[in-house]
Amino acid sequence: FEQEQDRAVRALVRCVTSLPEEELGGERFQAALNFAWSNFRFHRFLDVNSHKVERTIEGIHEKLVIHSDLGKAASWKRLTEKFLNLPLPSTEETKTDTHYSILSLLLCLSDSPSNTTYVEKPRVKEVEKEEEFDWGKYLMEGEEIYFGPGGDTPDLSGESEEEEDTQPLSREDSGIQVDRTPLEDQDPNKKTVPNASWKVGEPDARSWLEQHVVPQYWTGRASRFSHSLHLHSNLAAVWDHHLYTSDPLYVPEERTLVTETQVIRETLWLLSGVKKLFIFQLNDGKVTVRNDIIVTHLTHNFLRSVLEQIAAYGQVVFRLQKFIDEVMGHSPESIMHGTVSTPKKTTEAPFRTYQAFMWALYKYFISFKEELTEIEKCIINKDKTVTLSIVIDKLSPRLAQLKVLHKVFSTGVAEVPPDTRNVVRASHLLNTLYKAILEYDSVGEASEQTVSLLFSLWVETVRPYLQTVDEWIVHGNLFDPAKEFIIQRNKNVPVNHRDFWYATYTLYSVSEKTENEEKMSDNASASSGSDQAPSSRQHTMVSFLKPVLKQIIMAGKSMQLLKNLQCKDGSPQQAASR
């Protein structure tokens, strides 16, 4: 080994220094060889420098703190210290040369760790699997198991049946109600189906099919299914019997029996926008509940009151979905998604503010339907208990949001007359959202989720307005084909006209009390910021633009003048140089 090491060191010196061993007695080569051996033997050249690694780790931590990556810095510090203090498989000691060698290798391989995007993933500790203990084998040890009558075994079934008949199990004195649910439905008219013979290892397809086929409750026939005969599971029948005995004029009605799972699934489908349902029915835009639906463990009146509350939210979903469909009927996205609606009587397409509001609602309903799908998956997989009360409690934040959305939609869109100008409709919708945000924000933390929802809707809805402003003040072009912006260009006045600065643009405003449209000169708005209206008439149009409206008008006019001067200058190259 020493000879091989000596040859390797000599080869290293020759490669690095290019000195021959025989030159001038080899003094220079020998000095280089001695230096290399000195580093190998006495200066820990091959060992990792733990102090250098510690300094590098501290330097990276300090750099992350300077860059304000506090989360990444904390993770870096915690994980490195955790690794250094953990024993390795080969040794029980901590902070060994092996630890620092691994960290040194990772530091050498890394490239700018402070510039790398990192999100710490939770590390789940592996749980040691406990050995399964066969309690059945343990408890049955030494017991004789009876496998049925055979050749050498007497038949004792008759005696056991007589004993069961003579000594019945009684719990009348214990206060516990016995569940006398029959094991099988004892129907005398039921035809006996011969048992199919299945091979060993073949799945029982018939039993699987019987468990997974849903009874056709939507046909309106009285469906029968096996359920518990316990008192708590038959509250509807007990209450019906009470009404029958207490009221001599009471006549029981024929009702359709459904399970709570079926009610839950139709509730989820209703909130998803499905119109053709059995329990809930849509008539002329109004959602109603069938009067002949019952479940075994709830009274008819209570079930109906709960379902009517759900039907009200379903009607909100249908109304908002109808608005989305109406707007998408004119938008190019509907053709891309393959949803072509019937042409409307009006040929005018919805303006961009309504399209943006529709898009915000559409994205909200996508996330809402994903949540409904997750609940339905839990019902299908039967991972945990899902009741109607649990579903309503889980969806209560969403239902509250639907109520807020319907209020905003009714005030900002539905209540506006159809012959209203686009500028009034767009401004009214934006102000409705803006006022709703201020109203719910004044409540505090109790309406934090509502404010977040309304703010996201407002950001999406106001985007066309901001794009119009951006196009005007950056490029000098007021592009508003649908005439929804509050400032309109007077095309009769050219840019080089002497009255361009005073008579080019018109500012529209509407008062909250009279709702009559009036035109104000942009000269007044530019000089006083639209504050010359009487105190009795509080203007409501785009109140969020009011503080900066004067600056927007002046910047737009100035940019249009500059663009006009640039066009009249010679070539574009000369204009760019100036």
Residue, then its C-alpha position, 0 to 999 in steps of 0.5 A: f500500500e505504501q509503495e502504491q501511495d508513493r507512486a501515486v504521490r510522485a505521479l501527482v507531483r509530475c502532473v502538477t509541476s511538470l518536473p522530471e525526477e532526474e533534472l539536476g539531481g531531482e532537487r526541485f522535484q524532491a522538494a515538491l514531493n516532500f511538500a506534498w507528503s507533509n500535507f498528506r501526513f501532518h496537515r490533515f489535507l485529506d480530512v474535512n475542516s469542520h471549522k470551515v464547514e461551520r463558517t460556511i453554514e453560518g455565512i449562508h444563514e446570515k445571507l438568507v437573513i439579509h435577503s429577508d428569507l427568514g423562513k428559509a434561514a430558520s429551516w437551514k439552521r434547524l436542519t443542519e444542527k439536527f443532522l450534526n446531532l444525529p447518530l449515523p448508522s455506522t457510529e453512535e457519535t455526533k458531529t464526526d468527520t463523516h457528518y462534516s464530510i457529507l455537509s462539505l460535499l453538499l456545499c461543494l455540489s450546491d450552486s447559490p443555495s440562497n437563490t434557490t426556491y425552497v419550501e420545507k416539506p413535513r417529514v413524517k416519522e415512520v411508525e413501527k408496525e406492531e405485530e398482529f396478534d391472533w386473538g382468535k387463535y389465542l382464545m380458541e386454544g384448547e376449545e372443541i369447535y363443532f362443524g355441523p352434524g356428521g357421521d360420528t357426531p349427534d345432531l343436537s340442533g333440535e334440542s338447541e331450538e327447543e331451549e331457545d324457544t323455552q328460554p327467550l332473552s329478556r331485557e325488559d327490566s334493563g331499560i335497553q330496547v332490543d333491536r328486532t330488525p329482521l335479518e332478511d326481508q320476510d316477504p311471502n310474495k318474494k320469489t326464491v332465487p336459487n343460490a348460484s354456485w361460485k368457484v373457490g377464489e371467485p368474487d361473489a358478483r351477485s352480492w357485490l351488485e346487490q350492495h352497489v345498485v341504487p334503488q330507483y327512488w326517483t320513479g316515485r314508487a314506494s321503495r323498500f329497503s332494509h333498515s333498523l327497527h330501532l325507535h330512533s331510526n323510525l321517528a317518522a313512523v312514530w310521529d305519524h302514528h302519534l298523529y293518527t291516534s291523537d287526531p281522528l281526522y288525520v289521514p296518512e299520505e302516501r310518501t316516497l321513502v328515501t335515505e339520508t345519503q340520497v338526500i345529501r347527494e341531491t343536495l350536493w347536485l343542487l348546489s352544483g347547478v344540476k337542474k333535473l332532480f327528484i327531491f328538488q324541482l325547478n319551476d319558472g326559476k324557483v326551486t321547490v321541494r317535493n312534499d312527499i319525501i320522508v326519511t325514517h329518522l326525521t319527521h316530515n316537517f323538519l326535513r322539509s324545513v331543512l330542505e327548503q333552506i337548501a333550496a333557497y341557496g340552490q335558487v341563488v346558484f341557478r340565478l348566478q349560473k344563468f347570468i354566467d351562461e348569458v354572458m358567456g353566450h356572447s364571449p369567445e370563451s364559450i365557443m372555445h369550451g364548446t358551450v354555444s348558447t342560443p342567440k339572444k334577441t339583442t345583438e349587442a354583446p355584454f361589455r367588458t365589465y360584465q364579462a370580467f364579473m362573470w369570469a370572477l363568478y365562474k372561477y368561484f364556482i369552480s372551487f365551490k364545485e371542487e369542494l362539493t365533489e370532495i364531499e361526494k367522494c367521501i360518501i362514495n368511499k364511505d371513509k367516514t360518517v357523513t350526515l346532512s347536518i355535517v354537510i350543512d355545517k361544513l358548507s355553512p361558510r360557502l352558503a354565507q358567501l352565496k348569500v353575499l354574492h346574491k346580494v351584490f348581484s341583485t343590487g349591482v346587476a339584476e335591479v338595473p333596468p335593461d335599457t340603462r347605458n353601459v357606463v351607468r351599469a358598469s359604474h353601478l356594479l363597481n360601486t356596489l362591490y366597492k361599498a360592500i367591501l367597505e361595509y363588511d370591512s367595518v365589521g372586523e375579523a368576523s367578516e374577514q372571509t367575506v371581505s377577501l371574497l368581495f375583494s377578489l371579485w372587485v379586482e377581477t371586475v375592475r380590470p377592464y376599467l384599469q386597462t382602459v386607464d392604462e391604455w389612455i395614459v400610456h399610449g394616449n388612446l382612449f379605447d372604449p368600444a362599449k362606452e362603459f368608461i365614465i370618460q368619453r372622447n368627443k370625436n368632433v374635436p380633433v387633437n390640433h383644435r384650439d379647444f382640445w384641452y377643454a372640450t375633447y372629453t366628457l365625464y359622466s356622473v349619476s347621483e344616488k337620489t335622482e338617478n338622472e344622467e348628467k354631463m359635466s365638462d372635463n374642464a371642471s373635473a380637471s380643475s376641481g376634481s368633480d367636487q362642484a356638485p351640490s351637497s344634496r347630490q352625492h355622486t356614486m359613480v366610480s367613487f374609487l377613481k374620484p381621488v385620482l380622476k383629475q390626474i388621470i384626465m390630465a395625463g391622458k390628454s397630455m399623452q395624446l398631445l405628445k403622440n400627436l406632436q411625435c407623429k408630426d415630427g419627421s421620421p420615427q428615428q428623429a423623434a426617438s433621438r429627440 
